[in-house]
């Protein structure tokens, strides 16, 4: 009986204590094509849609997988900047040393651990990725798979 009570408390009470809604940790997987990578500086890509008014997306972990094509990218300038439209560089993944390689690569990227700002920077905002260099990357024909584990947090 006590195990049932403990399980019910964990399932029903724990999310409320941490002000989370939804069904716990969710995962999004988005494949960035070569065309998207070549224009990522000028055209950000949405990874997770807005969660609705009164909610924010809290990334737990982010993984980038580079699937090398027949030619590596020229990525001497810029990184993968992941965040919201109002705070696009909440965390960063490698550009050079990653997509300029001739073999598949994997990068673990931190969540938004140190990101902070006004409520409007996060509330009902999508998660996007863009390239933060001075110009778009060139050449290359591989792809990058972005996997994000996240929760939806209900603001108080």
Residue pairs with C-beta under 8 A, 6 or more apart in sequence:
15 21
15 24
18 153
19 153
19 154
19 155
19 156
20 151
20 152
20 153
20 154
21 55
21 152
21 153
21 154
22 151
22 152
24 151
25 60
25 149
25 150
25 151
26 149
26 150
26 151
26 152
27 147
27 148
27 149
27 150
28 47
28 48
28 127
28 146
28 147
28 148
28 150
29 145
29 146
29 147
29 148
30 45
30 47
30 129
30 145
30 146
31 143
31 144
31 145
31 146
32 40
32 45
32 129
32 143
32 144
32 145
32 146
33 143
34 69
34 140
34 141
34 142
34 143
36 43
36 45
37 73
37 99
37 131
37 137
37 140
37 142
37 143
37 144
38 73
38 136
38 137
38 138
38 140
39 136
40 80
40 129
40 130
40 131
40 136
40 137
41 78
41 130
41 131
41 132
41 133
41 134
41 135
41 136
41 137
42 136
43 130
44 85
44 88
44 128
44 129
44 130
45 128
45 129
45 130
46 126
46 127
46 128
47 82
47 126
47 127
47 128
47 129
47 146
47 148
48 57
48 126
48 127
48 148
48 150
49 126
50 124
50 125
50 126
51 57
51 124
51 152
52 124
53 123
53 124
54 123
54 124
54 154
54 155
55 123
55 124
55 152
55 153
55 154
55 155
56 122
56 123
56 124
56 125
56 152
56 153
56 155
57 122
57 125
57 126
57 127
57 150
57 151
57 152
57 153
58 111
58 112
58 150
58 151
58 152
58 153
59 82
59 91
59 111
59 112
59 127
59 148
59 149
59 150
60 111
60 149
60 150
60 151
61 108
61 111
61 148
61 149
62 82
62 91
62 93
62 108
62 109
62 110
62 111
62 146
62 147
62 148
62 149
63 106
63 107
63 108
63 109
63 146
63 147
64 80
64 93
64 94
64 98
64 105
64 106
64 107
64 109
64 144
64 145
64 146
65 104
65 105
65 106
65 144
65 145
65 147
66 98
66 99
66 101
66 104
66 105
66 106
66 107
66 142
66 143
66 144
67 104
67 142
67 143
67 144
67 145
68 101
68 102
68 103
68 104
68 105
68 142
69 140
69 141
69 142
69 143
70 141
71 139
71 140
71 141
72 99
72 100
72 101
72 102
72 139
72 140
72 142
73 99
73 100
73 137
73 138
73 139
73 140
73 142
74 100
74 137
74 138
74 139
74 140
75 95
75 96
75 98
75 99
75 100
75 133
75 137
75 140
76 96
76 100
77 95
77 96
77 133
77 134
77 135
78 95
78 96
78 131
78 132
78 133
78 134
78 135
78 137
79 92
79 93
79 94
79 95
79 96
79 131
79 132
79 133
80 92
80 93
80 94
80 95
80 109
80 129
80 130
80 131
80 144
80 146
81 88
81 89
81 91
81 92
81 129
81 130
81 131
81 132
82 89
82 90
82 91
82 92
82 93
82 109
82 127
82 128
82 129
82 146
82 148
83 89
83 90
83 91
83 112
83 115
83 127
83 128
84 90
84 121
84 122
84 125
84 126
84 127
84 128
85 125
85 126
85 128
86 117
86 120
86 121
86 122
86 125
87 115
87 117
87 121
87 122
88 128
88 130
88 132
89 132
90 112
90 115
91 109
91 110
91 111
91 112
91 113
91 115
92 109
92 132
93 107
93 109
94 107
95 131
95 133
95 137
98 105
98 107
99 105
99 137
99 140
99 142
99 144
100 140
119 155
123 155
127 148
127 150
129 146
131 137
